[in-house]
Amino acid sequence: MGGRIGRSKACDHQVAIKVRGFGVQIANYSLLEEITEINQQLIDTVVGISDEDADSIAAAAEGSEGTVVKCSYSAVAVSPNLKSQLNSALVSPISPLRLLIPVNYPNCSPVLLDKIPDESSKESEDLSAKAKSRFRISLRGLPQPMSLGEMARAWDLCARKVIEEYTLQYGGGSFSSRHGGWENCVTV
């Protein structure tokens, strides 16, 4: 990974991120580097360490210790007109996905803190429910233990697909949805 200039493996110790009434939330340098690397690769999804008390409570309810991370999707490539419609009261925006990164990560997968709906929510106008339903299905294809990066990329794809389907209903979409996929010029 880039960004390890002048730092030895011995520096991969735990670092306290914040202190709350619920205790000290801990993240290690490796996790912080992984989050930075993920954010450099994704455009529409931003991964960050949560600082909300509600997330700490949800993590405690899981019975696990770790760091709560949010994957927030913002449709960067959507036109301003469609963005205003997405932000209106008519349609719920896609709420962030919350994950608990256990203290023994990467030896075990991040834990979902959100209630993931089943496939029946596809008929709903709730874009969050649709995205989380797709995400739940996509997790089945990921190797175990899952990495935060794999889960963030899966979330990004699922949320993007839900937004794309919604925008197509109103004449929007992306270049690829209107004109087909990109081709590799080297192989053509």
Steps between C-alpha positions, in 0.01 A plus 500: 500500500613852429538746782731291719799722448737490795278282716584151616266210566545570871302822450186306408388518862158615617422871504207655689270688266260651753366471850125483558277415792497145362875453523792551270445420135815347356628475146842388389725660244440211259126570505556872450731428206245258352227765526726755331580255220131415449407868481769556235345225285129585529328808361139482623560329836693644793610274785561660837512429870167587660488747785132464590390378841216301338758295310690427820175383660424275200850351519458433872166332429682264261705387797825569318781747540650681210479807283178616335550596136251662263486456123322812369379508140459829316407478134773729365423437131124568525376823343407787735129471403487133594705566815241754615227244435696237693536745789131592496241353732370280215788253520714402793873540436732206553599500865855400595586136557636443852756229568673391819866419440584244772824529694625178337444633145621394236478147642121535501252695289353838589156469665194671353333731751207586274188295462520364146158464335404199293429501127135603552610864536579519127149639440555779752612854415744476791834511321689410819298183541555408136875562523534306825296211360732481197799527731380208712478286186842614374667401830427136420757511220785649704777279641518446876621678699385809310715810496375852557616587147300217343192598697539871413536419129193273515304778675613752239385275214164423664422862586607616152276242333198608709560868415549412133170308491324791668647763266414294191133529597532877457710510184836505675775246524868473437700491179530122530126449557416704191779400260629166625812414693850624444734285295870448559675665203801271536296185438271640227 
